[in-house]
Amino acid sequence: GENVEQHPSTLSVQEGDSAVIKCTYSDSASNYFPWYKQELGKRPQLIIDIRSNVGEKKDQRIAVTLNKTAKHFSLHITETQPEDSAVYFCAASKNQAGTALIFGKGTTLSVSS
Amino acid sequence: NAGVTQTPKFRVLKTGQSMTLLCAQDMNHEYMYWYRQDPGMGLRLIHYSVGEGTTAKGEVPDGYNVSRLKKQNFLLGLESAAPSQTSVYFCASRPQGAGNTEAFFGQGTRLTVV
């Protein structure tokens, strides 16, 4: 089955710096890669996703890049703010009906002002 | 719309007791999932369902059973709770699309087994 590795497990940055979180996946048939943000005590919520026919996607300060050949994808957050502090999860899924999302172990991002 | 609702929000069980966690969604989603979240372990898939009357095993299914008798409900059962099942449980649902769509999560159930 699919296996998703996520690094680093913790990341501390200063406000205004950039943050990068990287994930690798094992199943070459996976073609959907979402990122979820989970604030303390809350439920995970989708912040951005990318499909395998796209190499990069941006949404304001957040971007995701995908390298299908190397089977890795990354989340980039620019101009970090204290409210970006949370746990971020990457996930992977195949384009088959009913395929579940398999998540990485998460990255705890701390942004200090 | 309420989205995805989990019942109960908190529960303390004694070892060997049984219980059922209920997940209800009002978005007419086909797919539903149960995950457990433990520190440093991320979200691990327990069981999932691709439609009413169907269930499938995920990454960590042992000790759990599920049922999807109605499209809007997905039940997770613990027949004989163990301390290792102390965790936060999240239910999620997705619409049936091209296979790759956003999953919506419930608010979580914090279960402690003593």
Interface residues (C-beta under 8 A of the other chain):
Chain A: G1 Q6 S9 N31 Y32 P34 K42 R43 P44 Q45 L46 D49 R51 F89 S93 K94 N95 Q96 A97 G98 T99 A100 L101 I102 F103 G104 K105 G106
Chain B: E30 Y31 Y33 Y35 G40 M41 G42 L43 R44 L45 Y48 V50 G51 A56 G58 E59 F90 A92 R94 Q96 A98 G99 N100 E102 A103 F105 G106 Q107 G108
